Amino acid sequence: MAPTRVPKAVLFDIGGVCMLSPLEALTTYENKNNIPSNWINFAISRNAPNGFWQRLERGEIKMDKEFFRGFNADLRNEKLWKEYHTSFRNTKKKLKDVANPTQLGDHVSLKAEAADSKPTDQDRGAQSSGTSAQQLPEKRGEGEGRPSLSKLAKDTTIGDPVSIESEDVAEGGGSESASINRQSTSSSSPSPQEATSTLSSLPPLPDIDGEALFWSMMAHSRKPDPYVFPALLRLKNISPTERPILAALSNTIILPPDHPYSRLSDPPERDPRSHFDVFISSAEVGLRKPDSAIYDLAVEQLDKFDKERGGNGVQAEDCLCLDEVGECLKTAREIGMKTTKVILGKTWRVVKELEQATGIELMDDKTRRSKL
C-alpha cells in the first residue's frame, strides 16, 4: 500500500463510527412499538436548536426528571406531528430530505450533577462517562476561553446520539431541508380553526416513553463497531512516530457521576478515550458538530499536540475526518480537511479506505477474505 499523502491526523466520530449507532436502537424501538417510521428522529431534529435533546448536549440542563419530561413533550409536539404528515409522509419525502439530521445529536457541555432519575432494569445500559460534573464558565463567544486538552478528555459519554444525514447534503452541499425550512417560515400560518381541523384528521400522536427510548439508544451505542474499533486498536498499538495522530471529535453528553453506566465502570479496553491521542468532546467545549468552530478547535488541539512532541504542527489539510453524518463532513471539507463517509452497516469499507490513506494494514485475514 502506497498512499499519495499520509494524513498527519485522523479524526474519528464515536457513535456510528467507532461504536454502534444509536440510530439502530431508535429504529428497533419504533418497530417494536408500532410508531410511524422516522417520526422520532423527525421530532428530535425539528425541535432544534432548543429542544430538550439539544439543550442536554449543550449542558444547559441536567439529565434529570425535568429533562425526560421535556424530552417526552418534544416527542408529542402536535405542530411537528402535523408537519410530519403533511410535509413528510403525504408528499412521500424521506426523513433525510426534511430534517436536519445532525440536530439529533446536538452537543454542548452537560455539566450534570446528581440526577434525580435512575434507569429502570428494563432500560439499563446507557453509554456514558462522567466521574465528576464540573461547571464550565458561562457561555462564551467563539474562540474565547476554550478549555485545555486535559479538560476535554474528562467526563464525556462514549457515544453520539443518533444522527441521519442526506446524501445530497453530504456530498453536494445542497440543502433541501433548508428550502423546506424557508417555505415553512415564509408561508402564512394557518388560522386556529384550520390547525384544529387538520390535527383532528390526523392519527393520534404515538405514546413514546422517552426515558426508555433514551437508555436503549445509549445502551446500543456502548457496543464497539466490529470493524472500525479493532482498526483503531491496531493503529494505537503502532509507534506514534509511524502512524497518524488519532483524534476523536464527537458530539456527546455527560451523565451524572453516580450513573451506573459511567465510564469508571467500563473496562479500559471498552473505553474509546484510552485509544486516542486527542479527545474533543462537544459536551466539554460547548460546541457541536457541524459548527465549524469545533473543527477549528480540533485543528488547534492537534497542532498543539504535534508541536509538543517535536513535530511541525498540524493544519486542516493534514487531517482526515471519518463521520457518518454528511453535514459534518461538509463542514470538515469547507475548512480544508479530507473526509470519508461512513455508511452504517458497511463500516468495513471505511477501514479499507483508512488502509489506503495510511498505508497500514488494519484488517485481519478473516475479515479481508470475507469483505474484499
Summary of the structure (lengths in Angstrom):
residues: 372
radius of gyration: 20.6
end to end distance: 14.9
largest distance: 69.0
contacts: 1278
relative contact order: 0.21
helix: 46%
strand: 7%
